[in-house]
Amino acid sequence: MKKLIVLFALATLSITGTFAQKFAYIDTEYILKNIPEYKTAQNELDNLSKQWQQQIERKYSDIDKMYKDYQAEEILLTEELKNKRREEIIKAEQAAKDFQKSKFGVDGELFSKRQELIKPIQDEIYKAIKEISSMEQYAIIFDKASALTLIYTNPRYDKSDDVIKRLGYSPTTK
């Protein structure tokens, strides 16, 4: 009976061994922190974002002042002037919204600039991951930084430093 169990276990191991897949994981946040070009690009995006946000805040501040001035003078204005001032306020609000959308919307300048600056870096990372995967024959490489939740990871299978080295940078300590 013991021989049968041992034989079954060996058969299972040999079958499992031939179909075994190799897995690894990376941490893209850690990788990106080790790429100076990414830090530069992110700083540029942050500066643009702050600049545009300040412009938007100024526009809304001006609109708020226009509205308060209108409220203060409303009693003294003719119906025609009231309508004209309301239209000016509405146009200013719409212009501010349009400006905000053009900068921060789905197809806005910030998105385009992010694509221009970050996408080439992401493409290089992907290329390095693909090369490592091919060389070491990994079936799947997970990203620890994405929405995928990894409860436990053995550092032995972390290939983040390999990606950083393949990109030509020196990894820092985690």
C-alpha positions as CSV (number, residue, x, y, z in Angstrom):
1,M,0.0,0.0,0.0
2,K,2.9,2.4,0.9
3,K,4.5,1.6,-2.4
4,L,1.3,2.5,-4.2
5,I,1.0,5.9,-2.4
6,V,4.7,6.7,-3.1
7,L,4.3,5.7,-6.7
8,F,1.1,7.8,-7.0
9,A,2.9,10.8,-5.4
10,L,5.9,10.5,-7.8
11,A,3.6,10.2,-10.8
12,T,1.6,13.3,-9.7
13,L,4.9,15.2,-9.1
14,S,6.3,14.2,-12.5
15,I,3.0,15.2,-14.3
16,T,2.7,18.4,-12.4
17,G,6.4,19.2,-13.1
18,T,5.9,18.9,-16.8
19,F,3.0,21.3,-16.8
20,A,4.3,23.6,-14.2
21,Q,4.2,27.3,-15.0
22,K,6.7,29.8,-13.7
23,F,5.3,32.9,-12.1
24,A,7.0,36.1,-10.9
25,Y,5.9,39.6,-9.8
26,I,7.1,43.2,-10.1
27,D,6.3,46.4,-8.4
28,T,5.9,49.2,-11.0
29,E,5.7,51.9,-8.3
30,Y,9.2,50.9,-7.1
31,I,10.5,50.6,-10.7
32,L,9.2,54.1,-11.6
33,K,10.8,55.6,-8.4
34,N,14.2,54.3,-9.7
35,I,13.9,56.0,-13.1
36,P,15.0,59.6,-13.1
37,E,13.2,60.5,-16.3
38,Y,9.9,59.4,-14.7
39,K,10.6,61.7,-11.7
40,T,11.3,64.6,-14.1
41,A,8.2,63.9,-16.1
42,Q,6.1,63.7,-13.0
43,N,7.4,67.0,-11.7
44,E,6.6,68.6,-15.0
45,L,3.1,67.3,-15.0
46,D,2.6,68.4,-11.4
47,N,3.8,71.9,-12.2
48,L,1.5,72.1,-15.2
49,S,-1.4,70.9,-13.1
50,K,-0.7,73.4,-10.4
51,Q,-0.4,76.3,-12.9
52,W,-3.7,75.3,-14.6
53,Q,-5.4,74.8,-11.3
54,Q,-4.4,78.3,-10.2
55,Q,-5.7,79.8,-13.4
56,I,-9.1,78.0,-12.9
57,E,-9.3,79.2,-9.3
58,R,-8.7,82.8,-10.5
59,K,-11.4,82.4,-13.1
60,Y,-13.9,81.2,-10.4
61,S,-12.8,83.9,-8.0
62,D,-13.5,86.5,-10.7
63,I,-16.9,84.9,-11.4
64,D,-17.7,85.0,-7.7
65,K,-16.8,88.7,-7.6
66,M,-19.0,89.3,-10.7
67,Y,-21.9,87.6,-8.9
68,K,-21.4,89.5,-5.7
69,D,-21.2,92.8,-7.6
70,Y,-24.4,91.9,-9.4
71,Q,-26.2,91.1,-6.2
72,A,-25.1,94.4,-4.6
73,E,-26.3,96.4,-7.7
74,E,-29.3,94.3,-8.7
75,I,-31.8,96.7,-7.1
76,L,-30.5,99.6,-9.0
77,L,-30.3,97.9,-12.4
78,T,-32.9,97.9,-15.1
79,E,-34.3,94.6,-16.3
80,E,-32.2,94.8,-19.5
81,L,-29.0,95.4,-17.5
82,K,-29.8,92.6,-15.1
83,N,-30.2,90.1,-18.0
84,K,-27.0,91.3,-19.6
85,R,-25.0,90.9,-16.3
86,R,-26.6,87.4,-15.7
87,E,-25.6,86.4,-19.2
88,E,-22.0,87.7,-18.6
89,I,-21.8,85.6,-15.4
90,I,-23.2,82.5,-17.2
91,K,-20.7,83.0,-20.1
92,A,-17.8,83.4,-17.7
93,E,-18.8,80.2,-15.8
94,Q,-19.1,78.3,-19.0
95,A,-15.7,79.6,-20.2
96,A,-14.2,78.5,-16.9
97,K,-15.7,75.0,-17.2
98,D,-14.6,74.7,-20.8
99,F,-11.0,75.8,-19.8
100,Q,-11.1,73.2,-16.9
101,K,-12.3,70.5,-19.3
102,S,-9.7,71.4,-21.9
103,K,-6.9,71.0,-19.3
104,F,-8.1,68.2,-17.1
105,G,-10.8,66.4,-19.1
106,V,-10.5,62.9,-20.6
107,D,-9.0,64.3,-23.8
108,G,-7.4,67.3,-22.0
109,E,-3.9,68.7,-22.2
110,L,-2.8,67.0,-19.0
111,F,-3.8,63.6,-20.4
112,S,-2.0,64.3,-23.7
113,K,1.1,65.6,-21.9
114,R,1.1,62.5,-19.6
115,Q,0.9,60.3,-22.7
116,E,3.7,62.2,-24.3
117,L,6.0,62.0,-21.2
118,I,5.1,58.8,-19.4
119,K,4.0,56.4,-22.1
120,P,7.6,56.0,-23.6
121,I,8.8,55.1,-20.1
122,Q,6.0,52.6,-19.6
123,D,6.8,51.1,-23.0
124,E,10.4,50.6,-22.0
125,I,9.4,49.0,-18.8
126,Y,7.0,46.7,-20.7
127,K,9.8,45.8,-23.1
128,A,12.2,44.9,-20.2
129,I,9.5,42.8,-18.5
130,K,8.8,41.0,-21.8
131,E,12.6,40.3,-22.3
132,I,13.0,39.0,-18.7
133,S,9.8,36.9,-19.1
134,S,11.1,35.4,-22.3
135,M,14.7,34.7,-21.0
136,E,13.6,33.1,-17.8
137,Q,10.4,31.5,-19.3
138,Y,7.8,33.0,-17.0
139,A,4.2,32.3,-17.9
140,I,2.9,35.2,-15.9
141,I,4.4,38.3,-14.3
142,F,2.0,40.0,-11.8
143,D,2.2,43.7,-10.9
144,K,2.2,44.1,-7.1
145,A,1.4,47.8,-7.5
146,S,-1.8,47.3,-9.5
147,A,-5.3,46.4,-8.4
148,L,-4.3,42.8,-8.1
149,T,-4.1,42.0,-4.5
150,L,-1.2,39.7,-3.5
151,I,-1.6,38.5,0.1
152,Y,1.9,37.1,0.3
153,T,4.8,37.4,-2.0
154,N,8.2,35.6,-1.7
155,P,10.9,38.2,-2.4
156,R,12.7,35.5,-4.4
157,Y,10.1,35.9,-7.2
158,D,10.3,39.7,-7.2
159,K,11.8,40.7,-10.6
160,S,11.5,44.5,-10.1
161,D,15.3,44.9,-9.6
162,D,15.9,42.9,-12.8
163,V,13.6,45.2,-14.7
164,I,15.4,48.3,-13.3
165,K,18.8,46.8,-14.3
166,R,17.6,45.9,-17.8
167,L,16.5,49.5,-18.2
168,G,20.1,50.6,-17.3
169,Y,19.5,51.9,-13.8
170,S,20.7,51.0,-10.3
171,P,18.0,49.8,-8.0
172,T,17.7,51.5,-4.6
173,T,16.8,49.6,-1.5
174,K,13.1,49.1,-0.8
